[in-house]
Amino acid sequence: MLREDRAGLLQAFEGLHQLFHTTVPDDTSIDGWMDRIEGDTAAGRALPFTVVDAEGRIAGVTRFMRMSEGHRRLEIGGTLYSPRVQRTGLNTEAKYMLLRHAFEGLEVNCVQIRTDFLNHASRRAIERLGARLDGVLRGHLILKGHMRDSVVYSILAHEWPGVRRNIELLMARYEGETA
């Protein structure tokens, strides 16, 4: 994620501000949001990615976060996608690339993914990838006046080969639908 992506990200985030389960940056908050991500990146705790669609348009953002080299773990999170690419194969492909880099490039032992307990679409998408439910962090966050329970999923390194095959099958299904 780069500062020059600012305008494209703001455009991608249009229509997301009504979401109750996350905070979406707008024109008044995006610079501070980027500052925090850049600070986490400089400290080695995050690695952000701007996601582009097949036409090269910015579709959203995701990142490695809560990275711990000593514990060989990280979390995939901070994911926000334009409504125009939601429920398409783009998220599956992006998660595949992130997981492959985490397990095969960074050689982590554990990748976590968290979501709001009430975000059923996100929970289904995470489960469809093959991540396993670790548990629920009750009263974990307060977002927009809402007490959020966070559902925690993970994939361990020894599970990655099976998860990888599963995601590759999912991506092949998406290719068949768009061909």
Summary of the structure (lengths in Angstrom):
residues: 179
radius of gyration: 15.9
end to end distance: 30.1
largest distance: 44.2
contacts: 509
relative contact order: 0.14
helix: 42%
strand: 31%
